[in-house]
Amino acid sequence: MRLFSRDRPKIKVESSKADGFSGWLKCTHCHEMIHTNELAENRNCCPKCDYHYRLSARERIDMLADPDTFEELFDDLRSVDALNFQDSESYPDRIKRAMEKSGSTEGVFVGTCTLSGHKIALGVLNFAFMAGSMGSVVGERLTLIIELALEQKIPLVIVSASGGARMQESILSLMQMAKTSAALAKLHEAGVPFISVLTNPTSGGVTASFASLGDIIIAEPEALICFAGPRVVEQVIRQKLPEGAQKSEFLLKHGMIDSIVKRHQMKEQLAQFLDFLTGNEREYVTMDTNQLFLLTDEA
């Protein structure tokens, strides 16, 4: 009888997955190794340096809306090739490919939901669909949700992540800048709050229109926020931009945005702003000088 054996246990150890991807990634910011599971559990933020990677539009909605409260609206609108635009491929082919790749029908989701109990109108740009570019349908959906917020007198929150105007629609795309801005002007006149949330990246005609018109403008850390990208600007002005120019921290310092909020705190911070901006009534008090002071105003 053998008491000892030199035979190795017959256990198969798999060193990597069949496709060669083990799930480990190097963070592009801190260069530390992180696992995709860690990213998923941390809302796509690096667990080592807290660098904010991009969230999908659906993930963003799930993060902000209370469970089972988001009701998508105006999703029947579809893009058409009004200009018969043709570059390396036809516009209808690009739309079809974008729908297959993203699993969605356009570059924005709009609807109503509650956020920490506050009923709001919510718009979230969908970067996975042609880089969240603003064409006629994106502009129309946003305008409709703005008008719904005005009609129902509920706060509006729009989360931006976009490459700007959609070149395949040319002037029709640029017209969406004026249309969304005009709708927001009416919302402002009615005293209905609009909070704009800027994420990485927010650029082009989106930055130059509705994204910069919020009563409060919030950005995620180190988000690229610009009209034209840094390389394009440097080529035009023929000089180097300051370090960190067009990032959230630079823009906060120079007054373009009001606050930088980390992703894990975003819903709580939005709820605090909504508490502050809504539910107020006009109240007056007579001071010793017999002058009336407006203490609070209707949202």
Secondary structure, DSSP 8 states (H G I E B T S, - for coil): --S------------S-TTS--SEEE-TTT--EEEHHHHHHTTTB-TTT--B----HHHHHHHHS-TT--EE-STT-----TT--BSSSBHHHHHHHHHHHHSSSSSEEEEEEEETTEEEEEEEE-TTTGGG-B-HHHHHHHHHHHHHHHHHT--EEEEEEE--B-GGGHHHHHHHHHHHHHHHHHHHHTT--EEEEEEEEE-HHHHTTGGG--SEEEE-TT-BB-SS-HHHHHHHHTS---TTTTBHHHHHHTTS-SEE--GGGHHHHHHHHHHHHSS---EEEE-TT--EEEEE---
